């Protein structure tokens, strides 16, 4: 398993901590402890009191909610290096608004919310630097939401596939999906049958071929053409 990023050098690469000085980072590290989850193990449930936020060190976890009808809506899939639940620190009602479950065996680092809030209360400069970073991230997330809301399902799936292709890739790149197709479909707000239909169309057009979790892209140009239709 990967080691936990709880030293100052590694934490500085996390947006939430990059504005902190050495002493403040030291306080953050003191409040942290590791958490290990088995596949499908819950970290917390929606509505529970929120006292800690988290950094994913390895694995994958999903943020989700189950409707009254029993349908699961996935709001986000957390990848290694991402934090979650930190926004609750700034809310009046400090309860988790969603449930969190490991998709695969996962390692996390847990941080104390009260300790982090005290750091911000004690330094206006640190607080304003963090606000600047969070504002930039908010604008990026708004652009993502607009894309999900305004573009059709084919655009979202094709855009997702193109995002998985490395910049320096061969002419016919291969994509390995580290997450189940059903989870990706839920994350992109696409019904499973629609997801399968789009993949079938891309296969029929000779743009891709699919073998379980592996996708071979035969025409990157063909994929990109879907984005301008």
N, C-alpha and C positions, 0 to 999 in steps of 0.2 A: 504494500500500500504506500501511497505517497506520504511524505512528511507534511506536517501542518505548517502553514506559513505564518508563524507567530514570532518571527524576528523582525526587527525594524526595517531591514533592507527589503524584505519581501512585502511587508505591509504597505510600504510606500507606493507600491504599484497598484494598490486598491484605491479607487477614487475616494472612498469615505475617509481614508487615513492620510492621503497625500498632503493635506493642508496642515497636519499636526507637526509640532516640533518634537525633538527627541524625548524630552521629559513627558510630553503628552502621550506619545506613542508608548512610552514605558508604562504609563498608567493603564492604557488600553490593554497591553499585553498581560498586566497583572490581573485584569478582570476576566481573562479568557480561559477557556478550557476546551479540550477536544470532545467531540461527540461522534460515535460510530453508529451507523444505521445499516441494518440488513435490508435486502431488497423488499419493497412493499411495507416497510416499517414506517409508522407515523412518527413525525417529530413533534407536532402539536396539532390540535384541532381548532377549527374556527370557533371564536368566542372565548377561548381560554385567556386568562390574564397574560399580558405581554411584558416580560421582564428582561428578555434577552433578544439580541439579533444575531445573525449568523453569516459566516463566510463558508462557501463550499470549497473544500480542498481537493476532493476527488469524487468521482461518481456523477450521479444526476439526481435531482429531486424535482418534484412538480408542486406548484402552487395551484390549488383547485378548490372547488366548492361543489357540493351535491345539492341539486334542486329538490323541491318538495316532491317532484315526480320521480326522483331517484336518478336523474341524469347528472353525469359528472361533467363539469365545465373546467377545463384547464386554462388558467390565466397566464402561466409562465412556466417554462422549463429552465431551471437554474443549472448553469454549467460551471465547472471548476474556475475559481477566480472571481465569481460573482457573489455579492452580498444580497441578503433579503431580510425583510422585516424591520429594517432600520428606520423607515419612514414613520413607524408607529411612535417613535420617540417624541415626535413633534405633534402628536394628536392628543385631544382632550381625553378621548376614550381609549385607554391603552389596553386593548384586547386584540388578539390576532383576527384579522378580517377573513382569512382563508385558512384552509388546512394544508399541511405539508407532508408529503410522503416520498420516500426514496424510490426511484425507478429501478435502481441497481444498488449494490452495496456502496455506501458512500461515507466519506469522512468529512466532518465539518469542524469549524471552530466557532464556539459560542462566546458572545461578548455581553457584558452587563450594560443595559441601557442607561441606568442611573449614573454610572461612572462616566459614560460618554457625554451625557447631558451636562454633568458638572464641569467637564473640560470646556465645553462651549460657553457655559455661563461665566466661567472665569477668564475668558479671553474673547473680546469683541473682534480682534483681528482674525483669530482662527475661525470664529463663527462666520465672518463675512467671506473669508476665502472659501469655506465649505459651501456657502450659499451660491457663490459664483460657479463652482464645479457642478453643483446640483442643478442649477439653472440650465447649464449647457446640456446636461443629460436629459433634462425635461424636454427641451426643444427636440432632441433626437428622438425621444419616445413619442412625442406628438406626431412627428413625421411618420413614424412606424404605424401609429394608430390610424392616421389618415390613409395610409396605404392599404391597411387591412379593411377599412370601412369603404373606400371608394373604388378599389380595384377588384376585378373579378377573381374568382378562385383560380383560374388558369394562370393569371398574372402572378398571384401570390405564390403558387407552387413553383412556377418556372423561376421566379426571382429567388426563392429559397434554394433551388438546385444550383443556380448560378453562384450564389453566395458560398456554396460548399466547394466550389472549384478553386484551388490555389491559384495565386497570381501567375506563378511560373509553372504552368501545367503542360503536359504533353498535348499534342494536337487532338487526341481522343482520350480525354481524362476519364478517370474512374472515381466514383463517389461511393464511399461506404457510409451508410446511415447508421449512426451509433444509437439512434433512438428508434423505437418501433414506429412503423408507418401510421398506425392508429393514433399514436401520441403526436406525431408531426401534424397529422390532419387536424386534430383538435386544437393544437397550438396555432394553426393557420386559419382557424374557424371555417374549416371545410368538412362537409359531411363525408364519412368514410366511402360511401358509394360514389360520390363526386370525385373524391381523391383517386379512386381506382379507375374511374372513367377517363380522367385527365391523363393518367399514366398510360392507359391503353391507347389513347389517341397519339401520344408522343411516340409510343412503340410502333404503332401502325404507320406513322409518318417517317419511320426510320431515324428519328432523332436520338432515341435512347434505346437501350435494352436493359432488362431488369432480371436479376437473379437473387431472390430473397432480399437481403439488405444491401446488395451491391448494384449500383447503377453505372452502366457504361454510356458515356455521352459520345455519340457518333458525330454530332454537329453542334458545336457551341454557337455558331452563327444562327442555326435553325432555332435554337432555344431563345437567343436574343431577339429574334424577329417577333416572338410572341409578345414581347414587352412594348412593341410599337404598333401593334394591331389596334 
